[in-house]
Amino acid sequence: MAGLSPEDCALQSMPKASPVKWHLGHVTWFFETFVLSPHVRRYRPYNEAFAHIFNSHFDSLGSRFPRENRGLLSRPSLDDVIAYRARVNEAIVDFLSNRWPLPAGAMDALQLAIQHEQKQQEQILADLKHLWSSNPMRPAYRPMPLQAATAARPLVWFPCAEGLREIGYQGEDFCFDNERPAHRQYVQGFELASRLVTVGEYLDFMDDGGYQRAELWMSDGWSHVRRLGWQAPLYWERQGRKWLQFTLAGQREVDPDEPVCHVSWYEADAYARWAGARLPTEAEWETAANDATQGGNFLESGRLHPSPLSALRADWGPAQLFGDAWEWTSSTHQPYPGYKAQSGPIGEYSSRFMVNQFVLRGGSCATPQSHIRSSYRNFQPPHTRWQFTGIRLARDAR
């Protein structure tokens, strides 16, 4: 939030996005509701009215303010929400100081609240980018760090043998419930692209009439193309012969060597079909990622934008599996075999979104690095474009 004005924090650009102020209030409410209220004796909520305002989707906890109207909330003010956060921070510190080590239930709730806040940090950046993209001043959130020029690495294919694989989180540390239970799944032999699809490659798709060829698109995707006038990824605009894109560092010309970003599942699927390939299943992606390093362009780099691939070595396997852009898979977000939602409100965290969503893997340039792992399952509806989403190709073994 550093450097943002109260106006920046109060506005909402579309029904699926939320104001920065609301995000701050929501993560604070999450700590208060799931950590402090159940585990601190005689804890009194900061403001009883905030539960209605900052509850996201937990229907069992009471009524909720409509998501599409969050930009109408001039009150509580930003100062009120910051004071709310300071009060809850202080209560959390007191709780940790007086109850260490924490009981198992309190520790689980605290870990979930921290991980949830990391997700909201990325959501703040995605929502703020969408908000500012409609501002004619094209404001910049942060300057983009300088990076040495790098030419695109040729795409090559890495083979992965068929076999019975362990899918899902198998460790003892924190994970979200949709990553469990770990289970065995048979994976056919496949090949995975060495890197993400670049802007230059996506421009070839566009120049070949990709947005005008109905045969490349799923029916619902083609409906979105015609109804919404899609002609390029989100945040791109044509000026003469150049394509420009809006970034969190302001407006800039597209770089053909960097990964394409802000494409929907429909666009990713259409591109893959045009390229004579397909999107990987999430089991294929996880199979490849289990042996990969977690080096990548994450939030900590400060770029907040995908980076061109700087190196590619055959003995390292596929690159850019982590960071830069979330990678669409062909898998729908469904429960793993044996999955059971937790009892109580916590059980609503993931289970209510196990329909009409596709799985994304790997994290992005706006994801905190400590937040991601090979078993992590993000999910979005197939028309989503304002998240930091990109494309990796796969194909059947030849």
Secondary structure, DSSP 8 states (H G I E B T S, - for coil): -TT--HHHHH--SSTT---HHHHHHHHHHHHIIIIIHHHSTT---S-TTHHHHH--S-GGG-----GGGGGG---S-HHHHHHHHHHHHHHHHHHHHHS-S--HHHHHHHHHHHHHHHHHHHHHHHHHHHHHHT-TT---SS--------------EEEE--EEEEES--SSS---GGG-S-EEEEE--EEEESS--BHHHHHHHHHTTTTT-GGGS-HHHHHHHHHHT--SSTTEEEETTEEEEEETTEEEE--TTSB--S--HHHHHHHHHHTT-B---HHHHHHHHTTS---S--GGGS--S--------GGG-SS-SSSSSEEEEEEE----TT----SSGGGHHHHTT-SS-EEEES--TTS-GGG--TT--EEE-TT--SS-EE---EEE--
